[in-house]
Amino acid sequence: MRLTRYTDLALRAVMRLAVMDGDQLLTTRQIADAMNVPYTHMAKAVAELQHLGVIEARRGRNGGLSLTDAGRNTAVGQLIRTLEDDREVVVCEGDTPCPLAGSCRLRRALRQAQEAFYASLDDLTVADLVQSPTGPVLLALGSSLT
């Protein structure tokens, strides 16, 4: 299964925020620069994460982003389901619908495989993702930015 770039960016953002000390804040631009991605793309992902309650944004001169407690303890599988909008692996409808749509066993099998993929990530939290060796690497990525 392949995740969208949007989900990838959102996961990178939460991982980067997960290694920050409680009082430290990062801006969207700092995260985008550390991850070497366009600011506008990261800003969209950050806005969705804020909407979901995974991150908190503080405005002002000393403002920035931080991971919420709920965000730190979020199951990775559930976060990906939400970010991916639980979309189907294959699209059987649309402009050119599949002639097998009414009797296809493949669609069901792929949906079960997709759920198994998500379920395999449900026991993993955002905090688990940043355990060593990942955490120190994430800190080093932004060391010149903070």
SERO-4910 file (N, C-alpha, C, O; in steps of 0.05 Angstrom, whole numbers):
BEGIN
 pado doro    nc1    nc2    nc3   cac1   cac2   cac3    cc1    cc2    cc3    oc1    oc2    oc3
  Met    A     17    -24      0      0      0      0     18     25      0     39     25     12
  Arg    A      9     45    -13     24     70    -15      9     92     -2    -15     96     -8
  Leu    A     22    108     15      9    131     28     13    155     10     31    157     -6
  Thr    A     -6    174     13     -4    199     -2     19    215      9     28    212     32
  Arg    A     29    233     -7     50    252      2     41    269     26     56    275     44
  Tyr    A     15    276     25      3    291     46      6    277     74     14    289     93
  Thr    A     -1    251     74      2    236     99     31    233    107     37    235    131
  Asp    A     48    229     88     77    228     94     86    253    107    101    252    128
  Leu    A     79    276     97     87    302    109     75    305    137     89    315    155
  Ala    A     51    298    140     38    300    167     52    283    187     57    291    210
  Leu    A     59    258    179     74    240    197    102    251    204    111    249    227
  Arg    A    115    263    184    141    275    190    139    298    209    155    301    227
  Ala    A    118    314    206    113    337    224    109    328    253    121    339    271
  Val    A     92    308    257     86    299    284    111    286    296    116    289    320
  Met    A    126    272    280    151    260    290    171    281    299    184    279    319
  Arg    A    173    302    282    192    324    289    183    338    315    200    344    332
  Leu    A    158    342    318    148    355    342    149    337    366    152    347    389
  Ala    A    148    311    362    149    292    384    176    292    399    177    284    422
  Val    A    197    300    386    223    300    399    230    326    412    252    329    424
  Met    A    213    346    411    218    371    423    213    370    453    195    356    462
  Asp    A    229    386    468    223    389    497    197    404    500    188    418    482
  Gly    A    184    400    522    157    411    527    154    441    522    134    450    512
  Asp    A    175    457    528    173    486    525    182    496    498    177    519    490
  Gln    A    195    479    482    204    487    456    182    485    435    166    467    435
  Leu    A    182    505    418    162    506    397    177    508    370    198    520    369
  Leu    A    165    498    349    175    500    322    154    514    305    130    511    310
  Thr    A    163    527    285    144    539    265    141    519    242    156    500    239
  Thr    A    120    523    227    115    506    204    139    509    184    147    489    173
  Arg    A    149    533    182    172    537    164    196    521    173    211    509    157
  Gln    A    201    521    199    224    506    209    221    476    204    241    462    197
  Ile    A    197    466    207    192    437    202    196    432    172    208    412    164
  Ala    A    184    448    155    187    445    126    216    446    118    225    429    101
  Asp    A    231    465    128    260    467    121    275    442    131    292    431    116
  Ala    A    270    433    155    284    409    166    278    384    150    295    367    146
  Met    A    253    382    140    245    359    124    249    363     94    244    344     79
  Asn    A    259    386     87    265    392     59    241    389     41    242    376     20
  Val    A    219    401     49    194    400     34    183    429     31    190    446     46
  Pro    A    166    434     11    155    460      7    138    469     31    123    453     43
  Tyr    A    141    494     39    127    505     62     96    502     58     82    495     76
  Thr    A     87    508     34     58    508     29     46    480     33     24    477     44
  His    A     61    459     26     52    432     29     51    425     59     32    412     69
  Met    A     72    432     73     73    427    102     52    442    117     40    432    136
  Ala    A     46    467    108     26    483    121     -2    470    120    -17    471    139
  Lys    A     -8    457     97    -34    444     95    -35    420    114    -56    416    126
  Ala    A    -14    405    115    -13    382    134    -15    391    163    -30    379    179
  Val    A     -1    412    170     -2    423    197    -30    433    204    -39    428    226
  Ala    A    -43    446    185    -70    456    190    -89    433    197   -106    435    215
  Glu    A    -87    411    182   -104    387    187    -97    375    214   -115    367    229
  Leu    A    -71    373    221    -63    361    247    -74    378    270    -81    368    290
  Gln    A    -74    404    266    -84    422    286   -115    418    289   -125    416    311
  His    A   -128    416    267   -157    411    267   -163    384    281   -184    383    295
  Leu    A   -147    364    278   -151    338    291   -143    338    320   -149    319    334
  Gly    A   -131    360    330   -123    361    358    -96    347    364    -90    342    387
  Val    A    -82    340    343    -56    326    346    -34    346    353    -16    340    369
  Ile    A    -36    370    342    -16    391    348    -31    416    357    -55    420    351
  Glu    A    -16    433    372    -27    458    381    -10    480    369     14    478    368
  Ala    A    -23    501    361     -9    524    349    -14    548    368    -36    554    376
  Arg    A      8    562    374      7    586    390     16    609    373     36    608    359
  Arg    A      0    630    373      6    654    357     24    673    372     28    671    396
  Gly    A     35    692    356     50    713    369     80    710    364     89    691    352
  Arg    A     95    729    375    124    730    371    138    705    381    157    695    369
  Asn    A    128    694    403    140    670    415    123    645    409    124    625    423
  Gly    A    108    647    387     90    625    380    104    603    366    128    604    360
  Gly    A     88    583    360     98    560    345     80    536    349     58    539    359
  Leu    A     90    513    342     75    489    343     86    470    364    110    469    369
  Ser    A     68    455    377     76    434    395     57    410    392     34    414    383
  Leu    A     66    387    399     50    363    398     33    362    424     43    366    445
  Thr    A      7    356    421    -10    354    444     -5    326    457      7    308    445
  Asp    A    -14    323    482    -12    297    495    -28    276    479    -19    253    476
  Ala    A    -51    284    469    -67    266    453    -52    258    428    -53    235    419
  Gly    A    -38    278    416    -22    272    392      0    253    397      6    235    381
  Arg    A     14    256    420     36    239    427     27    210    430     42    191    424
  Asn    A      2    207    440     -8    180    446    -27    169    424    -39    148    427
  Thr    A    -28    183    402    -45    175    380    -34    150    367    -10    147    362
  Ala    A    -52    131    361    -44    107    347    -38    114    318    -53    128    305
  Val    A    -15    105    309     -6    112    282    -26    102    261    -32    116    241
  Gly    A    -36     78    265    -56     67    246    -81     84    244    -91     89    222
  Gln    A    -91     94    266   -114    111    266   -109    138    253   -125    149    238
  Leu    A    -85    149    259    -78    174    247    -76    172    216    -86    189    202
  Ile    A    -64    150    207    -62    146    178    -90    142    166    -96    153    144
  Arg    A   -107    126    179   -134    123    169   -148    150    165   -160    155    144
  Thr    A   -145    167    185   -158    194    184   -146    211    162   -160    223    146
  Leu    A   -119    212    160   -106    228    140   -111    218    112   -113    234     93
  Glu    A   -112    193    109   -118    181     82   -147    181     76   -156    173     54
  Asp    A   -164    190     95   -193    192     91   -204    164     86   -224    160     73
  Asp    A   -189    144     97   -198    116     95   -206    108     67   -225     94     62
  Arg    A   -191    119     47   -198    115     19   -193     86     10   -175     72     20
  Glu    A   -208     78     -9   -206     51    -21   -179     48    -36   -169     67    -47
  Val    A   -169     24    -36   -145     18    -51   -149     20    -81   -133     30    -96
  Val    A   -172     10    -89   -180     12   -118   -207     27   -120   -223     25   -102
  Val    A   -210     40   -142   -235     55   -147   -250     40   -169   -240     38   -192
  Cys    A   -273     30   -162   -288     14   -181   -310     30   -196   -321     21   -216
  Glu    A   -316     54   -185   -336     71   -197   -322     94   -212   -297     94   -215
  Gly    A   -338    113   -220   -326    137   -233   -334    138   -262   -354    127   -271
  Asp    A   -317    153   -277   -323    158   -306   -323    132   -322   -339    128   -340
  Thr    A   -304    114   -315   -303     89   -329   -305     66   -308   -285     55   -300
  Pro    A   -329     60   -299   -333     40   -278   -324     12   -287   -326      5   -310
  Cys    A   -314     -2   -268   -304    -30   -274   -329    -47   -279   -348    -47   -264
  Pro    A   -328    -63   -300   -351    -81   -306   -354   -104   -285   -374   -117   -285
  Leu    A   -333   -108   -269   -334   -129   -248   -344   -119   -221   -347   -134   -203
  Ala    A   -350    -93   -219   -356    -81   -193   -377    -96   -177   -374    -98   -153
  Gly    A   -397   -107   -189   -418   -121   -175   -411   -148   -165   -424   -159   -147
  Ser    A   -390   -160   -176   -384   -188   -169   -354   -192   -164   -345   -215   -165
  Cys    A   -339   -171   -159   -310   -174   -157   -302   -182   -129   -310   -169   -109
  Arg    A   -285   -202   -127   -274   -210   -101   -248   -195    -95   -240   -194    -72
  Leu    A   -236   -184   -115   -211   -169   -111   -214   -145    -93   -198   -141    -75
  Arg    A   -235   -130    -98   -239   -105    -82   -241   -112    -52   -229    -99    -36
  Arg    A   -256   -133    -45   -259   -141    -17   -232   -150     -6   -225   -143     16
  Ala    A   -218   -166    -21   -192   -175    -12   -172   -152     -8   -157   -152     12
  Leu    A   -173   -133    -26   -155   -110    -22   -163    -93      2   -146    -82     16
  Arg    A   -189    -90      6   -199    -75     30   -190    -89     56   -182    -76     75
  Gln    A   -191   -116     56   -182   -131     80   -152   -127     84   -143   -124    107
  Ala    A   -137   -127     62   -108   -123     64   -102    -95     74    -83    -91     90
  Gln    A   -117    -75     65   -113    -48     74   -119    -46    104   -103    -33    118
  Glu    A   -140    -58    113   -146    -57    142   -125    -72    158   -118    -63    180
  Ala    A   -114    -93    148    -92   -107    162    -67    -89    164    -53    -90    184
  Phe    A    -62    -74    143    -40    -55    143    -44    -34    165    -26    -30    181
  Tyr    A    -68    -22    166    -74     -3    187    -72    -15    215    -61     -4    233
  Ala    A    -84    -39    218    -85    -53    244    -57    -59    254    -52    -58    278
  Ser    A    -39    -64    235    -11    -70    244      3    -46    255     23    -48    269
  Leu    A     -9    -22    250      3      3    260    -13     14    285     -5     34    297
  Asp    A    -35      1    292    -52     11    314    -38      8    341    -45     24    359
  Asp    A    -20    -10    345     -7    -13    370     17      6    373     30      7    394
  Leu    A     23     20    352     46     39    352     36     67    355     17     76    341
  Thr    A     48     82    374     40    110    378     60    128    365     82    120    358
  Val    A     53    154    363     72    174    353     97    174    371    120    176    360
  Ala    A     94    172    397    117    171    415    135    148    409    160    150    411
  Asp    A    124    125    401    140    102    394    157    107    370    179     96    367
  Leu    A    147    122    351    161    127    326    187    142    330    205    140    313
  Val    A    189    157    352    213    174    355    233    163    375    251    177    384
  Gln    A    230    137    382    250    125    399    276    122    384    276    123    359
  Ser    A    298    119    398    324    116    385    323     93    365    311     72    371
  Pro    A    334     96    343    353    116    333    340    140    319    354    158    311
  Thr    A    313    139    316    300    160    300    300    187    314    306    207    301
  Gly    A    295    188    340    294    213    354    319    231    351    316    254    344
  Pro    A    342    220    357    366    236    354    370    247    325    380    269    321
  Val    A    363    231    305    365    240    278    346    264    273    354    283    260
  Leu    A    322    261    283    302    283    280    312    309    293    309    330    282
  Leu    A    324    306    316    335    329    330    358    342    314    360    367    313
  Ala    A    374    325    303    397    336    287    388    350    262    400    369    253
  Leu    A    365    341    250    355    354    226    348    383    231    352    400    213
  Gly    A    339    389    254    330    416    259    349    431    278    341    453    287
  Ser    A    372    421    284    390    433    304    398    461    297    402    478    314
  Ser    A    401    467    271    408    494    263    384    512    260    387    536    255
  Leu    A    360    501    263    335    516    259    323    526    285    308    546    285
  Thr    A    329    514    308    316    521    333    332    542    348    324    551    369
***
